[in-house]
Amino acid sequence: MNLLVNVKIAMRALRVNRLRSVLTMLGIIIGVAAVIAMVAVGSGATARIAEQIQSIGSNVIIVLSGSVTSGGIRLGHGSIMTLTEDDARAVATECPAVALAASSVRGTGQVVFGNNNWSTVIQGVTPEFLDIRDFRVLSGRAFTWQDVDGATKVALVGQTVAENLFGGTDPVGQIIRIKKVPFTVLGVLSPKGQSAWGQDQDDIIMLPISTAKKKVLGVSQANARAVGAIVVQARGPMLMKEAESQIIGLLRQRHRLQPAQENDFDVRNLVEVFAAQEQSARVMSILLGAIASVSLVVGGIGIMNIMLVSVTERTREIGLRLAVGARARDILAQFLVEAVTLSLIGGLIGIALGLGASVMSSYLAKWSTLISGSAILMAFAFSAMIGVFFGYYPARKAAFLDPIEALRYE
């Protein structure tokens, strides 16, 4: 008996008990749909974290100014500016594992253009900052070291600021006021999206660091060259740890810290933070897929149960087939194909439902989902294996029935 004949017999047997067949397939349908949907959610989370890693730039290390203790109260990092522009230049030139280093100061302020105004983040940076953080200028041009040295009143605006201040007007060349100081918009930054902390990276205005300190954010009375942070780019992903060690050693030496003294700065390796988040998301994706796979096993048990009932109901039919010359392997193949057909049909329906659930969760719940072709193939193949595994015992039981006893069965 060839495979095509077995498939026809299996389909005819399933049509005889349509409701029972549908209920039997329900476990496989739910299992396959759950696996696809859960893996899509987990993969989407992993992909989102990967995008956030790319948005901060490659091989980035951030050095923050230290904390200060007043009256027994520690005010946290950045409460005192312990870093300087000279520290940034020293890190760039004296640390072999470092490719670039850029000073940065940060604050907030109200920006005005015509009748529109917007409160945004104002960041004073050096030109290297744009390369380290992978900020691209969508239109116009970036400022240069000449702008930094001359403290020129020019600005780069993010997409969010451009939309809220200018609407459909081209911002390049327009005059805006930041804390009542006029600035010329040199360029518009390309969109970066949200950071891992949910911050809108496009809601920003970048100024030459000298301009920001002298005309907008103010200068530290203790040290005019003080900065809030230094952003560093290592020469490669394998040199991140080495660059971190070199930075710590150099800054401790420059700040004349004794061995027993704590660092008056904080070094943060953002790649390690994001890598940990990415690993967590990947593990969560695997766990979600594993949990969803349990329902596939439950569906397989349902198939075994119904196939055993089917064998019992069709005992006389099996005996008749054996009596007229059917071989045990023909009966085995017939019931095995029937079980696999149940699983495959359920798997196809489950794939459609899983894809629909992924799209709906992305649309309604605003979850980031990524539908994986490998997950679909895996779920479909697993459903077929479920049919073979759980269908084999009932099929074997049918194949080895005694024809005489089977024909006598009432």
LINBEL-V754382 format. One record per residue. N is the residue number from 0. PHI is phi in degrees with one decimal (* if undefined). D_FIRST is the distance of its C-alpha to the first C-alpha in Angstrom with 2 decimals. Layout:
N_PHI_D_FIRST, N_PHI_D_FIRST
//
This chain:
0_*_0.00, 1_-80.2_3.81, 2_-64.6_6.82, 3_-62.2_8.42, 4_-64.1_6.51, 5_-61.0_7.00, 6_-64.7_10.45, 7_-62.0_11.25, 8_-64.0_10.70, 9_-63.4_12.72, 10_-65.0_15.34, 11_-66.2_15.75, 12_-66.6_16.33, 13_-71.1_18.79, 14_-70.6_20.60, 15_-62.2_21.25, 16_-121.3_23.36, 17_-61.3_24.70, 18_-61.5_27.80, 19_-64.0_26.15, 20_-65.0_23.63, 21_-63.4_26.64, 22_-64.6_28.68, 23_-66.6_25.96, 24_-73.1_25.72, 25_-58.3_29.52, 26_-61.2_29.97, 27_-66.9_27.77, 28_-59.4_29.57, 29_-65.1_32.96, 30_-62.9_32.17, 31_-65.1_31.01, 32_-60.8_33.92, 33_-65.3_36.38, 34_-61.4_35.37, 35_-64.1_35.77, 36_-65.7_39.01, 37_-68.2_40.58, 38_-66.3_39.82, 39_-63.6_41.22, 40_-65.0_44.39, 41_-63.5_44.81, 42_-66.2_44.21, 43_-63.9_46.65, 44_-65.1_49.27, 45_-63.8_48.83, 46_-65.0_49.10, 47_-63.8_52.17, 48_-65.5_53.89, 49_-61.6_53.13, 50_-63.9_54.83, 51_-66.7_57.79, 52_-62.2_58.08, 53_-66.2_58.24, 54_-69.5_60.74, 55_-84.3_63.28, 56_102.1_63.26, 57_-97.5_62.10, 58_56.6_63.55, 59_-94.1_66.04, 60_-124.6_68.49, 61_-113.4_70.98, 62_-107.8_74.35, 63_-104.0_76.07, 64_-63.3_79.73, 65_-81.3_80.63, 66_-104.3_81.80, 67_-130.4_85.29, 68_-109.9_86.64, 69_-130.7_89.41, 70_62.3_91.03, 71_83.0_88.19, 72_-105.6_85.58, 73_-90.3_83.01, 74_-91.3_82.31, 75_90.5_79.11, 76_-64.4_78.07, 77_87.4_79.91, 78_-71.3_82.86, 79_-140.2_85.01, 80_-84.3_84.47, 81_-98.4_84.52, 82_-104.7_82.84, 83_-133.8_84.58, 84_-63.3_83.86, 85_-67.0_85.31, 86_-61.0_82.69, 87_-61.8_79.96, 88_-66.9_81.55, 89_-65.6_81.98, 90_-61.2_78.30, 91_-68.1_77.29, 92_-98.4_79.63, 93_-106.5_79.85, 94_-105.4_76.27, 95_-60.0_74.30, 96_-83.1_70.89, 97_-100.7_71.88, 98_-90.3_71.33, 99_-141.2_73.00, 100_-144.5_74.94, 101_-135.9_76.25, 102_-78.6_78.73, 103_-152.2_78.04, 104_-126.1_80.00, 105_-143.6_78.57, 106_-164.4_79.86, 107_-129.1_79.46, 108_-170.3_81.58, 109_-91.1_81.92, 110_-113.8_81.31, 111_-125.7_82.86, 112_-139.4_82.28, 113_60.8_84.21, 114_-92.9_83.62, 115_-100.6_80.45, 116_-143.5_80.36, 117_-155.5_77.73, 118_-91.2_77.88, 119_-146.4_75.85, 120_-80.6_75.61, 121_-113.9_78.12, 122_-125.3_77.44, 123_-94.7_79.83, 124_-139.5_78.12, 125_-99.8_78.69, 126_-56.0_76.73, 127_-64.7_74.50, 128_-57.5_73.12, 129_-62.7_71.15, 130_-70.6_69.45, 131_-63.9_68.73, 132_-87.1_67.22, 133_58.6_65.46, 134_-85.2_67.35, 135_-109.8_67.22, 136_-91.6_69.75, 137_-73.5_68.01, 138_-144.3_71.19, 139_82.6_74.70, 140_-143.5_75.42, 141_-86.0_75.73, 142_-79.1_79.14, 143_-119.6_80.49, 144_-66.2_82.81, 145_-62.5_85.71, 146_-67.2_84.89, 147_-68.6_84.81, 148_-64.7_88.08, 149_-92.0_89.76, 150_49.9_88.35, 151_-71.1_87.53, 152_-92.4_86.49, 153_-125.5_82.99, 154_-146.8_79.67, 155_-112.1_75.90, 156_-112.6_74.12, 157_-78.6_70.58, 158_-61.1_68.28, 159_-63.2_68.98, 160_-65.1_72.73, 161_-61.5_72.51, 162_-67.4_70.63, 163_-80.1_73.05, 164_-93.1_76.24, 165_-109.1_75.64, 166_62.8_72.84, 167_-92.4_72.07, 168_-78.1_75.18, 169_-70.9_74.91, 170_-72.3_76.37, 171_-60.6_77.39, 172_90.4_81.18, 173_-77.7_81.79, 174_-101.5_84.37, 175_-117.5_83.31, 176_-117.3_85.48, 177_-114.1_84.49, 178_51.6_87.02, 179_71.3_89.40, 180_-100.0_89.14, 181_-74.9_88.01, 182_-132.6_85.10, 183_-95.3_83.55, 184_-77.4_79.74, 185_-80.9_78.73, 186_-165.3_74.97, 187_-114.1_71.94, 188_-78.6_69.42, 189_-69.7_65.69, 190_-65.8_63.67, 191_-115.9_62.62, 192_80.6_61.23, 193_-82.5_61.56, 194_-84.5_62.20, 195_-64.2_60.44, 196_-97.0_63.25, 197_81.7_62.71, 198_-83.8_65.78, 199_-75.6_65.84, 200_-74.1_66.53, 201_-93.0_67.51, 202_-90.7_70.31, 203_-155.1_72.81, 204_-125.7_75.80, 205_-106.9_76.58, 206_-124.0_80.14, 207_-56.3_81.82, 208_-60.6_82.57, 209_-65.4_86.32, 210_-66.0_86.43, 211_-61.3_84.45, 212_-74.1_86.78, 213_-82.0_90.06, 214_-120.1_89.51, 215_-128.3_86.75, 216_-92.3_85.76, 217_93.1_89.00, 218_-112.9_90.02, 219_-63.5_90.35, 220_-66.1_94.07, 221_-74.9_93.57, 222_-153.4_91.63, 223_-67.1_91.19, 224_-97.2_88.37, 225_-69.2_86.30, 226_-133.5_82.68, 227_-82.6_80.13, 228_-155.7_77.20, 229_-124.8_76.18, 230_-101.2_72.71, 231_-121.7_71.56, 232_-117.6_68.77, 233_-75.5_67.77, 234_-72.9_67.06, 235_-176.1_63.41, 236_-62.5_60.99, 237_-77.3_61.52, 238_-104.0_65.29, 239_-60.2_65.28, 240_-64.1_66.40, 241_-65.3_68.97, 242_-62.5_70.33, 243_-60.6_70.63, 244_-65.0_72.60, 245_-64.7_74.86, 246_-63.4_75.61, 247_-61.3_76.54, 248_-62.9_78.75, 249_-66.4_80.52, 250_-68.9_81.19, 251_-62.8_82.49, 252_-66.3_84.83, 253_-67.5_85.98, 254_-90.6_86.56, 255_54.1_88.44, 256_-89.1_86.44, 257_-77.4_87.27, 258_-53.3_84.53, 259_-82.2_84.96, 260_-83.4_84.74, 261_-75.7_81.59, 262_-64.0_80.32, 263_-95.6_82.03, 264_-151.0_78.87, 265_-131.0_75.16, 266_-105.0_72.44, 267_-122.4_68.98, 268_-91.2_65.97, 269_-67.7_63.85, 270_-63.4_60.83, 271_-65.2_60.55, 272_-62.8_60.80, 273_-69.2_58.08, 274_-62.7_55.88, 275_-64.8_56.12, 276_-65.3_55.20, 277_-64.8_52.25, 278_-64.0_51.02, 279_-62.5_51.43, 280_-64.2_49.45, 281_-67.2_46.65, 282_-62.8_46.55, 283_-62.1_46.60, 284_-62.2_43.64, 285_-65.2_41.64, 286_-63.9_42.74, 287_-62.0_41.84, 288_-64.8_38.35, 289_-65.6_37.97, 290_-63.0_39.24, 291_-65.0_36.92, 292_-66.0_33.94, 293_-59.0_34.73, 294_-67.2_33.53, 295_-65.6_30.11, 296_-64.0_29.96, 297_-60.5_31.14, 298_-62.0_28.39, 299_-64.0_25.82, 300_-63.8_27.42, 301_-61.6_27.11, 302_-63.2_23.35, 303_-60.3_23.12, 304_-62.0_25.41, 305_-68.7_23.56, 306_-66.3_20.15, 307_-64.5_21.93, 308_-62.6_23.39, 309_-64.0_20.07, 310_-61.2_18.70, 311_-63.5_21.96, 312_-66.2_21.88, 313_-108.1_18.40, 314_-60.0_19.06, 315_-64.3_19.24, 316_-60.6_15.96, 317_-63.7_14.31, 318_-61.1_16.41, 319_-64.4_15.44, 320_-61.5_11.67, 321_-64.7_12.72, 322_-68.5_15.29, 323_-92.6_13.27, 324_117.1_11.18, 325_-66.2_8.50, 326_-88.3_9.17, 327_-59.5_11.11, 328_-69.5_9.20, 329_-67.7_6.14, 330_-66.1_9.22, 331_-59.1_10.88, 332_-64.7_8.61, 333_-59.8_8.70, 334_-75.9_12.47, 335_-67.1_13.12, 336_-63.0_11.89, 337_-62.7_14.03, 338_-66.2_16.93, 339_-67.4_16.82, 340_-61.0_16.74, 341_-56.7_19.79, 342_-66.7_21.47, 343_-69.1_21.00, 344_-63.3_22.23, 345_-60.4_25.04, 346_-64.8_25.77, 347_-64.2_26.20, 348_-64.4_28.49, 349_-62.6_30.29, 350_-62.9_30.97, 351_-61.5_32.55, 352_-67.1_34.63, 353_-63.7_35.64, 354_-64.1_36.88, 355_-63.0_38.73, 356_-65.2_40.28, 357_-65.1_41.45, 358_-65.0_43.10, 359_-66.5_44.69, 360_-65.6_46.07, 361_-69.4_47.55, 362_-79.7_49.08, 363_-84.8_50.29, 364_-87.9_51.06, 365_61.7_52.13, 366_-82.1_50.04, 367_-81.9_49.22, 368_-120.8_45.42, 369_-136.2_43.40, 370_-78.6_39.73, 371_-102.0_37.94, 372_-62.4_34.85, 373_-65.8_34.04, 374_-66.4_34.29, 375_-64.8_31.82, 376_-62.9_29.27, 377_-63.5_29.97, 378_-64.7_29.57, 379_-66.6_26.27, 380_-63.7_24.88, 381_-65.4_26.31, 382_-64.9_24.65, 383_-65.3_21.19, 384_-63.8_22.26, 385_-60.0_23.45, 386_-61.8_20.06, 387_-67.3_18.48, 388_-66.4_21.56, 389_-84.4_22.16, 390_-91.3_18.61, 391_-66.7_17.77, 392_-62.6_20.09, 393_-60.8_18.90, 394_-65.2_15.19, 395_-66.4_16.41, 396_-61.3_18.60, 397_-67.4_15.89, 398_-66.1_13.75, 399_-105.0_16.94, 400_-68.5_18.30, 401_-75.6_19.91, 402_-56.7_18.32, 403_-67.9_21.87, 404_-64.9_23.34, 405_-64.1_20.62, 406_-69.7_21.29, 407_-82.1_24.99, 408_-66.9_24.75, 409_-101.0_27.02
//
